Amino acid sequence: MLAARAPIGVSRCLNSRRHARISAPPVPGRLNFSHAVTLAKEATEQRASIACRAAQQDEAAPAPAPALVGEDSAAFDLAKQSPKSWALFVVLLSTVLAALYVVWIQPGTGLADDYLGALESLAGSSEATMALILLVFAIAHSGLAGLRPKGEELVGPRAYRVMFALVSLPLALVAIVFFINHRYDGVALWNVRDVPGVHELVWIINFISFWFLYPSTFNILEVAAVDKPKLHLWETGIMRISRHPQMVGQGLWCLAHTLWVGTSFMCVATAGLMAHHLFGCWHGDRRLKAKYGDAFEAVKSRTSVVPFAALLDGRQQPPEGWWWKEFARAPYLAVTALTIGAYFAHPLMQAASYSLKW
C-alpha cells in the first residue's frame, strides 16, 4: 500500500529537519570548510522551515468576516420588549382599522367607492384600472418616502410616519381588494392549474417570497410609530443575499401568481408591481446614500441587488454559521407561521373582498 503523500510545505519542513539530523559533526582542531557551508545551509533551511510553518498556519486560519458597518437585521430580544409599548400598539392598530373601515371601506359611505369609481371612469377596463391603482399608490408611497427627511424636520418622525400610513394603507387596500376580485379578468393566456405539481411549485415559490421581506417590516413598533421611526442601514441576514429583498420577494410572488392565474389582467398587475419595486431599488439606494454616505457605500460594495451575486463573487464574506444564526430568529418564525396561515385563510380573504364589490 502506498503511503499518503505529505503536502509540499510539510514535506519541505520534514526534509529540512531530516537533513539537520544527518549532518556530520566537525573534527576538533581542524578548519572544516565543508562543514561551515553545511551549517550555513542548515541555518537557511531552518529559516525556510519556520516560514513554511507560518505560511501553513496562515492558510489554515479562515479570514475573519468584515466588521459590520450597518445594523443586524431581524434581531429580537424578548427581554427588551415593553408590555406597555405592545399594549399601545394594539390600541393604535384597533383604532386605525376602525377608522379605516368607517371613512374608507364601509359600503355606501366609504370614500373608497368614489375613489375607485373615478379611476374606473378614466380607465375603461379592469386591466387599465389596475394599472392606475398601482400608479397612484407608487407615486404616493415612494413620493412620501422621498420627502421623509424634510417632513420629519417639519412635524417629527412619529407624526410623519402616521401621515405616511394614513395615505399608503387605504391605497394599498384598494389595490389588494381590486386585484383579488378581478384577477381572472381579461384574456386567459394559459391554464396550468390542473397540471400535476404546479400547485406545489406555486406554493413553494410563494412561501419563499415572504422570507424576502425588507427587515424594517419586522420593526412593527416603528411601523406603528410607537417607537421612533428610523431609516435603517441593514447589513445581515437576507441583506447578504440581496440588498433589495423586497424586490426579489415581489418578483417571486408575481412569478407564482402569474403562473397560476394566467390572465392578461395578472400580467398587467405583475408588470406594475415589478416596475414600482425596480424603481424602489434606485430610490432606496439614493435615500440611504443621502443619509449614511460612506457607510452605505461600504455596505453597497459587499452586497448585490441580484440574489446571491455578492456571495458567489466573494464580495460578501459572511461569518461561519450565518445561515443558522441570522435566520433562526423570532421574526422569521413569525413570517413562516403567518405565511402558512395566510394560505389557509385565502377563502376568507376572497369572501371579504367579494363582499365589497370593488
N, C-alpha and C positions, 0 to 999 in steps of 0.2 A: 504494500500500500504506500502510495506517495505521501510524504509529509506535506502539510499545508504550508504554503509559501508566505513568508512574512512580508508585510508592506515594505516598500522601498526605504522609507525613512527609518523604520525599525531595523531593517537589515543592515543599513549603514551604521546604525548605533551599535549593533551586535558585533559587526566586523571590527569597529574601532576598539571595542573592549577586548576582543579576541587577540588582536594584534598587540595590544598592551601586555597581555599575559605571556606571550611567547617571545617578547623582546629579550635579547641576551644582556646580562649584566656586564658592566665594564670590567676590564682587567686592572687590578690595583697597580698604581705606579706607572701606568703606560697611557700616553695620549692616544685615544682611540677616536679617530675622525669619523669612522663609520657609525660609531655609537652616538656621537654628537648629532649626526644627521638624523639618526633614528629617534633621538629624544625630541628634536625639533619637529619631526614628522608626527610623533605621538601627541605633542602639545597641540599641533594644528588640528589633528583628528579629534582630540578631546574637545576643543572648542567647537568643531563641527557637530560633535555628538550632542553637546549642550544646546546648540542652536536647533539641532534636529528635534530634540525632545520639546523645546519651547514651541516649535512650529506645530508639532503634533498636538500639543495642548491647545494651541490657538484654533486648530482645525476642529478639535473635538468640542470645544465650548461653543454653544449656539449664540448667535448675535442677539443682544438684548433688543426688545421691541422699543421703538422710538417713544420718548416721553409724550404723553398726551398734551395737546395744545387746547383741544376742545373739551366738551363735557362727556361724562359717561352716561350713555342713553339707557333708558328703561330701568334705571336704578330705583329701588323701592325699599325703604326701611320702615317697617311697621312701628318700630319704637318712636320714630319721629312724627307719626301721624297724630293729628289732634282731633279727638272726637267732636269738639266744638266746630272745627272747620268743616268736617264732613256733615254735621247736622245742618250747618248753614248752607252747604251745597245742596242738600236735599230740599230745604225750604225754597231756595232760589230757583232750583230746577222746576219744582212743582208750580211755583208762581209764574215762571216764564211760559211753561207749557199751557197753563190755564189761560193766560192772557193771549197766547198764540191761537188757541182754539177760538176764543171769543172774537178777537179782532180779525183774524186771518182765515181760519178754517171753517167756522160754523156755516153750514149750508144756508143760503138765503141772505145772510147778513155779513158774512166774512168778506174781506176785501180781495181775497184770492180769486173769487169768481170773476170780479171785474177786471183784475189784472190779466188773468188768463184769457178772458173774452177779448180784451184789446189785442193781445198777441195773436190770437186765432184769426181775428178780422184782418190783420195785416198779412198773415202767412198764407192762408188759404188751404193748407194741407197739414196733416199731423207731423210729417217729416219737417216741414219748414217751421212749424210751431215749436218743435223740439229744439231745432237749431237756434231759434230766437230765445227760447228759455235759457239755454246754455250760454248764449252770448251775453244776455243781461246779467246772469249770475257771474260769469267770468269778469265782466267789467266792474261789477260792484265788489266782488270778493278780492280780486287782485288789485283793483284801484285803491280800496281802503287799506289793504296791506301795504301798498307803496306809500300811502300818506301817513302811515303809522307814526314815524318819528315826529312829524310836525303835529299830528293830532295829539300825541301823548304830551308834547310840550304845552299844548293849549289846555287840555282837560284832565291830563293824568292817565297813567296806564290802565287803571281799572275802569274808568268811565269810557275810555276809548274802546276797550275790549267789549263792554256791554253794548255800545253802539254798533260795533262791528258784528256782534252776534245777532242783534235785533234786525240787521239788514240781511245778513247771509242766511240765517236759519229759515225764514219764510220763503226766500227764493229757492233754497235747496229743497225744501219740502215740496214745492210745486214741481220741480224737476223730477223728483223721485216718483211722486204720485202719477204725473203725466206719463212718465216712462212705463210704469207698471201697467197702466190702463191701455196704452197704445202700442206696446212692444210688438204686436203681431200685425200692425197696420202696414200698408204699402204692398210692395210686391214680394211674394215668397220666393226667395232666391235658391234656397236649398232646405231640405228637411232630413236631418240625420238622427232625429230623436229616437227612432226605433232601431238604429244600428247598435249591435251589441258592443258594450264597452264605452260608448260615447258618454252616457250619463256619468259613469265613474270617472272618466277623464275630465269632464267638465267640473265635477265636484272637487277633484284633487286640485286642478288649476285654480279654481275659485278659492279654495281653502288656503292655498299658498299665498294668494294675492293679499290676504288680510294680514299676513306676517310682515308685509312691506309697508305697514302704516308708518307715517313720519313720527319719530319719537315724541314730538311735542304733543301729539294726540294723547299720550299716556298721562300728561300733566293735567288731569281733569280739574283740579282745583284752580289752576291758572286759566284754563279754558273758560271756567265759570267766573273768573275774576275774584274768587275767594282769596287765593294767593295773588301776589303782584305779578302780572303777566310780564314775560321776558322773551326776547328773541334769542333763542339758544343756538350755540355752535356745537352741535353734536358730533361725536367722532367714533364712538364704539358701536358694537352690535350690528344692526342692519346697515349702518352707515359704512361699514367696512366693505360691504357687498356693493352698495350703490349710494352715492351721495344724495340721490333723489329717489328714495324708496317709494314715495307716494306715486310718482310717475310710473315706476315699474309695476307696483301693485295694481294701479288703474289699468295698465296695459294687459296684465294677466286677467283681470276681471272682465275687461272688454273682449278679450280673446275667447274666454269661456262662454260668455253670454251670447256673443255673436255666432259662435259655432252652434249653440243650442237653439237660438231663436231663428236665425237665418232669414231675416226680412230686410227690406230696404230701410225701414224705419230704424232698425237696430244698427245698420251700418252708418246712418246719419248720426245717431246718438253716440256711437263709438268714435266717429271722426271728430265730433265736437268735444267730447271729453278728453281725447288724447291731444287735440290742438291746445286746449287750455293747460293741460299738465306739461306739455313740452314747453310752452311759453313760461310756465312756472319754474322750470329748471333754470332758465336765464334770469327770470325775475328774482328767484330765491337767492341765487349766487350774487346778484347785484346788491341785494339788501344786506346780505351777510358781509360782503366786501366793504360796504359803506360803514357798517357798524364795527367790524372786527379787524379790518385792514390786513396786516401781515399775518396775523393768527389764522385768518381764513385762508390766505394763500398757502400757508403751511399745510392746513387740512386738505385743501384742494389738490395740492401736489401729490398727496399719497392716497387719494380716493378717486373714484371714477363715477361717471354718470351711467355708463354701460355696466350692467351687473357682472361682478367678478373680474372685470378687466384689470383693476389695480392689484388684485390678489394674484392674478396669473402672471402679470409682467413684473412683479416684485416691488412695485411702489408701496403697496400695503404689506406691512410685516407685523401681523398680529401676534400677541403672546401665545405661548403654548396653552392649549385647552380653552381658547377663547370661545369656541362654539358653545361649549357647555356653560362656561362662566358668564357669558354675556347674553345668553338666550334663555337659560333656565331661571327665569325671574318672574315675579308675580304678574307684571303687565302682560307678558306673552302667554302665561297660563290663562289669564282672563280673556285675552283675544281668542285663544283656542276654544274656550267654553262658549263665548258669545257667538263665534262663527258657527259652531255646531248648533247652538240654539237658534240662530237666525235661519239656518237651513230648515229646521223643523217648523219654524214659525212662518215660513213662506205662505201657507194658506191663509193665516190670519192677516198678514201684511197685504195680501192681494184682496181679501174681503174688505179690509178697511179702505183701501184705495178705490175699489169699485163703488163703495158707498158714497164717495164724494162726487163721482161722475165728472171728474175734470178731464 
